[in-house]
Amino acid sequence: MRAEAEVLAFEHCIAEWLNANPISSPAERCAWCGKAETPSATVLPFGAGEHHAWVHAECWPAWHQLRWAEATAALRTDASITIPLDAAGRPDLQALVEPAGRRHAASIVEGYDPNPFTRPPHQGGYQHITAEEWAAWGRAKAEWQERRRAGLARA
């Protein structure tokens, strides 16, 4: 059950990484094979918002597998993110939320309001936590749970 939950959580992180690191390509060419669209080989958009990669339906499986591998590699190797711990040694999500909100406020050239009661809703940090930060937090949380369970097992 736990292994299944970890797989699902990691897959969610991969989806978030893919959304945060989109690829755009010209609408008339396949991002995978580079060939132009033809009446018998239509290129379809994959992505959200302004960022689309245009890919032939038959090229999509290989293209998607490569993108998935890129995301997996990025999430597994990003050790540059340090998750703060609270006084009890647990990963501190709030310590991740506030810097994300501050980053967002700075990115839109706006002063950050540190008071959660007067802070504008768009400065809330959860939606601004990156996929890499979520993955690092998930790893830190899993490590903490393992340490906690090992301590309980010894008692």
C-alpha positions as CSV (number, residue, x, y, z in Angstrom):
1,M,0.0,0.0,0.0
2,R,2.8,2.4,0.9
3,A,4.8,1.6,-2.2
4,E,1.7,2.2,-4.3
5,A,1.2,5.6,-2.6
6,E,4.8,6.6,-3.2
7,V,4.5,5.7,-6.9
8,L,1.4,7.7,-7.3
9,A,3.0,10.7,-5.4
10,F,6.1,10.5,-7.7
11,E,3.9,10.3,-10.8
12,H,2.1,13.4,-9.6
13,C,5.5,15.2,-9.2
14,I,6.4,14.1,-12.7
15,A,3.2,15.6,-14.1
16,E,3.9,18.8,-12.1
17,W,7.5,18.9,-13.5
18,L,6.2,18.5,-17.0
19,N,3.8,21.3,-16.6
20,A,6.5,23.6,-15.1
21,N,8.9,22.7,-17.8
22,P,6.9,22.8,-21.0
23,I,8.2,22.4,-24.6
24,S,6.9,24.6,-27.4
25,S,7.2,23.8,-31.0
26,P,5.9,25.3,-34.3
27,A,2.4,24.1,-35.1
28,E,3.2,22.9,-38.6
29,R,6.0,20.4,-37.5
30,C,6.2,17.4,-35.2
31,A,8.4,18.1,-32.2
32,W,9.6,14.4,-32.3
33,C,10.4,13.6,-35.9
34,G,10.6,17.1,-37.3
35,K,8.4,16.2,-40.3
36,A,5.7,18.5,-41.5
37,E,2.0,17.9,-41.0
38,T,0.3,16.1,-44.0
39,P,-3.3,15.2,-44.7
40,S,-2.5,11.6,-43.5
41,A,-0.3,12.6,-40.6
42,T,-1.8,15.4,-38.5
43,V,0.2,17.0,-35.7
44,L,-1.7,17.4,-32.5
45,P,-1.0,19.9,-29.6
46,F,0.1,18.5,-26.3
47,G,0.5,20.9,-23.4
48,A,-1.5,23.6,-21.6
49,G,-1.8,27.4,-21.9
50,E,0.5,29.0,-24.4
51,H,3.0,26.1,-24.5
52,H,2.2,23.3,-26.9
53,A,4.4,20.7,-28.4
54,W,2.9,19.6,-31.7
55,V,3.4,15.9,-32.3
56,H,2.1,13.3,-34.7
57,A,-0.2,10.8,-33.0
58,E,2.2,7.9,-34.0
59,C,5.2,9.9,-32.6
60,W,3.5,10.7,-29.3
61,P,4.5,7.4,-27.4
62,A,8.2,7.9,-28.0
63,W,8.1,11.7,-27.4
64,H,6.1,11.2,-24.2
65,Q,8.5,8.5,-23.0
66,L,11.5,10.8,-23.5
67,R,9.7,13.7,-21.6
68,W,8.8,11.3,-18.8
69,A,12.4,10.2,-18.6
70,E,13.6,13.8,-18.5
71,A,11.3,14.6,-15.6
72,T,12.2,11.5,-13.7
73,A,15.9,12.3,-14.1
74,A,15.4,15.9,-13.0
75,L,13.4,14.9,-9.9
76,R,15.7,12.1,-8.8
77,T,18.9,14.2,-9.2
78,D,17.8,17.5,-7.7
79,A,19.6,17.5,-4.4
80,S,19.9,21.2,-4.3
81,I,16.6,21.7,-2.4
82,T,16.9,21.5,1.3
83,I,13.7,21.0,3.2
84,P,13.7,22.7,6.6
85,L,12.7,20.7,9.7
86,D,10.5,21.9,12.5
87,A,11.5,21.6,16.2
88,A,10.4,18.0,16.3
89,G,12.5,17.1,13.2
90,R,9.6,16.8,10.9
91,P,9.7,18.4,7.4
92,D,8.2,21.9,7.8
93,L,5.8,22.5,4.9
94,Q,5.1,26.1,6.1
95,A,8.8,26.9,5.8
96,L,8.4,25.9,2.1
97,V,5.1,27.8,1.5
98,E,6.3,31.2,2.6
99,P,9.4,31.4,0.4
100,A,7.3,30.3,-2.6
101,G,4.8,33.1,-1.9
102,R,7.7,35.6,-1.6
103,R,9.2,34.3,-4.9
104,H,5.9,34.8,-6.6
105,A,5.4,38.3,-5.2
106,A,8.9,39.2,-6.4
107,S,8.2,37.7,-9.9
108,I,5.2,40.0,-10.3
109,V,7.1,43.0,-8.8
110,E,4.9,43.2,-5.8
111,G,5.7,43.6,-2.1
112,Y,5.1,40.4,-0.1
113,D,2.7,40.7,2.9
114,P,4.0,38.4,5.6
115,N,0.7,38.7,7.6
116,P,-1.5,35.7,6.5
117,F,-4.6,37.6,7.6
118,T,-4.0,40.6,5.3
119,R,-2.0,38.9,2.5
120,P,-3.7,38.9,-0.9
121,P,-4.9,35.4,-1.9
122,H,-2.7,35.4,-5.0
123,Q,0.4,35.6,-2.8
124,G,-0.5,32.3,-1.1
125,G,2.5,30.0,-1.5
126,Y,1.1,26.5,-2.0
127,Q,0.3,27.0,-5.7
128,H,3.8,28.5,-6.2
129,I,5.8,25.6,-4.8
130,T,7.7,24.0,-7.7
131,A,7.4,20.4,-8.6
132,E,11.0,19.9,-7.6
133,E,10.2,21.4,-4.1
134,W,7.2,19.1,-3.8
135,A,9.3,16.1,-4.7
136,A,12.0,17.1,-2.2
137,W,9.3,17.6,0.5
138,G,7.8,14.2,-0.3
139,R,11.2,12.5,0.0
140,A,11.9,14.3,3.3
141,K,8.5,13.4,4.6
142,A,9.0,9.7,3.7
143,E,12.5,9.7,5.3
144,W,11.0,11.2,8.5
145,Q,8.2,8.6,8.5
146,E,10.7,5.8,8.2
147,R,12.8,7.2,11.1
148,R,9.6,7.6,13.2
149,R,8.5,4.0,12.4
150,A,11.9,2.7,13.2
151,G,11.8,4.5,16.6
152,L,8.4,3.1,17.3
153,A,9.4,-0.4,16.4
154,R,12.3,-0.2,18.9
155,A,10.1,1.0,21.8
